[in-house]
Amino acid sequence: MTKPRFLLRAKTTIWLIYLGFFLVALRLFYWQVIQGDKLTTQAYEQSQRQITHQGQRGKIYTADGHLLVGNAQAYKLIIAKDRLELPHSELINQLAPILVTDPNLDLATAGAELQPEQLANFKDQLQQRLQTKKNWLVLTPRVSQHTKNQLDQLEVQSLQFASENIRYYPEASMAAHVL
């Protein structure tokens, strides 16, 4: 009598082990095949992170100590249109006279008077940029520290600046083919 009970227990145990393996295999199939793409994406996002850090570049001098290439601070002028409190025309009338004198924009040459049509054309360009549907837009890609200080004095809350390092060449084209 104990032999049939023992066989029944053994068969039940074997079937339970088979059932366990089948459930594990079924669950692995679910994770690997059905949810595989989603889990792969999640794993990649958790394990990979890309940080870009741009180090400051060095200055280059001639043998006798004259600067050939240096670093300067420039600022990207950004406007947040959703925080703009002024009408576009009033903002342009405040910004244009300051921005046209910035040496990075190449509108005014040293010692030359700015022509009224140049100022009008620049105002039209600013107006066109402000007509876009973007809430954040770059008005000018590069303004000098002096221009940034003048724009800060306007106290327009929607204007923001992004700092960036630029290279400048005090000797202009001297050794330009090498540098």
C-alpha positions in Angstrom: 0.0 0.0 0.0 2.8 2.4 0.6 4.2 1.8 -2.9 1.2 3.3 -4.8 1.2 6.3 -2.4 4.9 6.8 -3.0 4.4 6.6 -6.7 1.6 9.1 -6.6 3.7 11.5 -4.5 6.6 11.1 -6.9 4.5 11.6 -10.0 2.8 14.7 -8.4 6.2 16.1 -7.4 7.6 15.5 -10.9 4.5 17.2 -12.5 4.9 20.1 -10.1 8.5 20.5 -11.1 7.5 20.4 -14.8 4.8 22.9 -14.1 7.3 25.2 -12.3 9.7 25.0 -15.2 6.9 25.6 -17.7 5.8 28.7 -15.7 9.4 30.0 -15.5 9.8 29.4 -19.3 6.5 31.1 -20.0 7.5 34.1 -17.9 10.9 34.3 -19.6 9.1 34.2 -23.0 7.0 37.1 -21.9 10.0 39.2 -20.8 12.2 38.3 -23.7 9.8 38.3 -26.6 6.7 40.4 -25.6 8.3 43.0 -23.4 11.9 42.7 -24.8 12.0 46.0 -26.7 10.6 48.0 -23.8 13.0 46.4 -21.3 16.0 46.9 -23.5 15.2 50.6 -23.9 14.8 50.9 -20.1 18.0 49.1 -19.4 19.9 51.3 -21.9 18.5 54.5 -20.4 19.5 53.4 -16.9 23.0 52.3 -17.8 24.0 55.0 -20.3 24.4 58.7 -19.7 26.2 61.1 -22.0 27.7 64.2 -20.5 29.3 66.7 -22.8 31.8 69.0 -21.2 33.7 71.4 -23.4 36.9 72.4 -21.7 38.5 75.8 -22.2 41.0 75.9 -25.0 44.5 77.2 -24.4 46.0 80.5 -25.6 48.7 80.4 -28.3 51.7 82.8 -28.1 54.5 83.5 -30.4 58.1 82.7 -29.4 58.5 86.3 -28.2 55.3 86.3 -26.1 52.8 88.0 -28.4 49.3 86.6 -28.3 48.2 84.9 -31.5 45.0 83.1 -30.4 43.0 83.9 -27.2 39.7 83.1 -25.5 36.8 85.4 -25.0 33.4 85.2 -23.4 30.4 85.7 -25.7 26.7 85.3 -25.0 23.8 83.9 -27.0 20.8 86.2 -26.6 17.6 84.2 -26.1 14.1 85.4 -25.6 11.3 83.6 -23.8 8.2 84.8 -25.7 5.8 83.3 -23.2 7.2 85.6 -20.5 7.3 88.7 -22.7 5.5 91.6 -21.2 6.2 94.2 -23.9 4.7 94.5 -27.4 7.1 93.2 -30.1 7.5 96.7 -31.6 8.5 98.2 -28.3 11.0 95.4 -27.5 12.6 95.8 -31.0 12.9 99.6 -30.6 14.7 99.0 -27.3 17.0 96.2 -28.5 17.9 97.3 -32.0 20.0 100.4 -31.2 22.1 98.4 -28.7 22.5 95.3 -30.8 23.5 97.0 -34.1 26.6 98.5 -32.3 27.8 95.0 -31.2 31.0 94.1 -33.0 30.1 90.4 -33.2 27.1 91.2 -35.5 29.3 92.9 -38.2 26.6 95.6 -38.8 28.6 98.6 -37.8 32.2 99.0 -38.9 34.7 100.8 -36.7 34.6 104.6 -37.1 31.7 104.5 -39.6 28.2 105.8 -39.0 25.3 103.3 -39.0 23.0 104.1 -41.9 19.3 104.4 -41.1 18.4 101.7 -43.6 20.7 99.3 -41.9 18.9 99.9 -38.6 15.5 99.5 -40.3 16.7 96.2 -42.0 17.9 94.9 -38.6 14.6 95.8 -37.0 12.8 93.9 -39.8 15.0 90.9 -39.2 14.2 90.9 -35.5 10.5 91.3 -36.2 10.6 88.2 -38.5 12.4 86.2 -35.8 9.8 87.2 -33.3 7.0 86.1 -35.6 7.9 82.4 -35.3 5.8 80.1 -33.2 8.6 79.0 -30.9 8.4 80.1 -27.3 12.2 80.1 -26.9 14.3 81.6 -29.7 17.7 82.8 -30.3 17.7 86.5 -31.3 21.4 86.8 -31.9 23.9 83.9 -31.7 26.8 86.0 -30.2 26.9 89.3 -28.3 29.8 90.8 -26.4 30.1 91.4 -22.7 29.6 95.1 -23.2 26.3 94.6 -25.1 25.1 92.0 -22.6 25.6 94.6 -19.8 23.7 97.2 -21.8 20.8 94.7 -22.4 20.8 93.8 -18.7 20.2 97.4 -17.8 16.9 97.3 -19.8 15.6 94.8 -17.2 13.4 92.9 -19.7 12.5 89.7 -17.9 12.1 87.6 -21.0 15.7 88.1 -22.2 18.2 85.5 -21.2 21.8 84.8 -22.0 23.7 81.6 -22.6 27.4 81.9 -22.0 30.0 80.4 -24.4 33.7 80.5 -25.0 34.9 81.8 -28.4 38.3 82.1 -30.0 39.7 85.4 -31.1 42.7 86.3 -33.2 44.3 89.6 -32.3 46.7 89.4 -35.2 43.9 88.6 -37.6 45.4 86.6 -40.5 49.0 86.2 -39.1 49.7 82.4 -39.2 46.1 81.7 -39.9 47.0 78.8 -42.1 48.7 77.2 -39.2 46.3 78.0 -36.4 
